[in-house]
């Protein structure tokens, strides 16, 4: 396999990335790097097996303090690119004063935070004419926080407040503080400029030449500062996701657009959730994101359902999902309270117990640390419905005489217009949409075999059911007329086809037997085409011509939304032999 890759003209093995870009391994000079777009946030599974925002830095323009996202108060200014940053680039800004001041100079950026969630805030400071820096939280989300730390950038110690300071070399310190959000609302993370004595007050004297250097502004979920992730608008960040449980090699997650129709997806004690013969206790254990923000649902002593739900408008092929962990009960249900249908799951045996006629495609998946993501899709029901989740007792009954003291842990609920569950989309007071991932490279005629070649893709297929065709990969001239593509059909098949001037040259189809990993190769040469999947020939064709192409698209392309997790995408400029195709695609 490695010898074959040495013949490739383009190799994408997800490993390196930044905003807007997925790096290619071959070529390594940047000419094969793919452009990435997703005009929204998204989540992934990180290498530790935790659900994580991508990027995990929740703040924008983390190295551009002069950007309009920062509010500047009391004559404070930010001057760009004034000295070498901790990464060796000349990107650190000077934070100083435009005129002398006597009133609390600071700059801050606001963001939305989730009540009860732990956050860590960090920034890199270096002394200039002032030896002190200060960070502070405010706004509705952090109204109660008073432990704002002041740091001595000359001696490397925390002068006051609660925080940490780490010497990272060349006079730079990474300064942090950690806090729990009071409520789900906007909050501000501020850099304050103390006076020359280390005091920040309304009676201090701040001189026009007072300044420090700053770089690498970050807020992340959790009680420790994660490795710094640079941001601009945070929108087009590729998601390198790991298998549940973490570890191993990552895949590039490419998904269709989806919306979580639920509100307060992690706050089940909120009034947005109707509790029926059940109570919710907030933030009782560690959730799949690694912080103590998972709730517990307990039954009461009534003889009935014990549920929590929201009333929303749904249609056929709406999928419900939630993360659940056994406590006193080890069974759980997804429920359609309006129509009386349920799907029962056994968390101990990791099995679907039963599925009513109102549901299909029930699934339970371990995500580590005793947590499972359970999901099911509605079957032929539509309209305003009470959709949610129910406790199930030890006997497997969904309607039962409760104890008032037994339940399960819950986190991360989602209802989406989809025939299968997509990655988790967190919400607070409003629904949230994750836009489709798209990865492409234009102007690469030199990397695409124009008369012969091979298109190879290594993918994790997670569902065989969809609402329509889903694009896997295509090479084209910028439109459908001249294209070579692989798609997954709504019924779980793979179709590979080549068009020249809108005329089909070859067509291969193969029905995927199950979800899982697939290696696919479409080989092309005039009058010599073949499709191999998992080491086996799935079709050959001895007639037809080859289109002239200049663009590669992974995921969202000319033939529909994206699908699956990409382990590798490779182009060859020569048609490999059938024996080489079998070797290339063998799992």
Secondary structure, DSSP 8 states (H G I E B T S, - for coil): -HHHHTT-SEEE-S--EEBTEE--SBS-SSTT-EEEE-SS-EEEE-TTS-EEEESS--SS-TT-TTSTTEEEETTEEEEEEEE--TTSSS-EEEEEESS-BSS--EEEEEEEE-TT-EEEEEEEEEESSS-EEEEEEESGGGTT-----EEETTTTEEEESS-EEEEEETTEEEEEEEEE-SSSEEEEEEEE---TTS--STT--B-TT-EEEEEEEEEEESSS-------SSS-SB--EE--TT--S--EEE----EEE--SSTT-TTSTTSEEESEEEEEEEE--TTSSS-EEEEEE-SSEE--EEEEEEEE-SS-EEEEEEEESS--EEEEEETTTTEEEEEETTTTEEEEE-TTEEEEEEEEEETTEEEEEEEE-S--EEEEEEEEEE-TTS-SSEE--SS-EEEEEEEEEESSSS--S----SSS-EEE---EEEE-S-GGGS-SSEEEEEEEEEE--S--SS-EEEEEEESSSSSSEEEEEE-TTSEEEEEEEETTEEEEEEEEE--SSEEEEEEEEEETT-EEEEETTEEEEEE---------EEEEESBTTBEE-SEEEEEEEESS---HHHHHHHH--
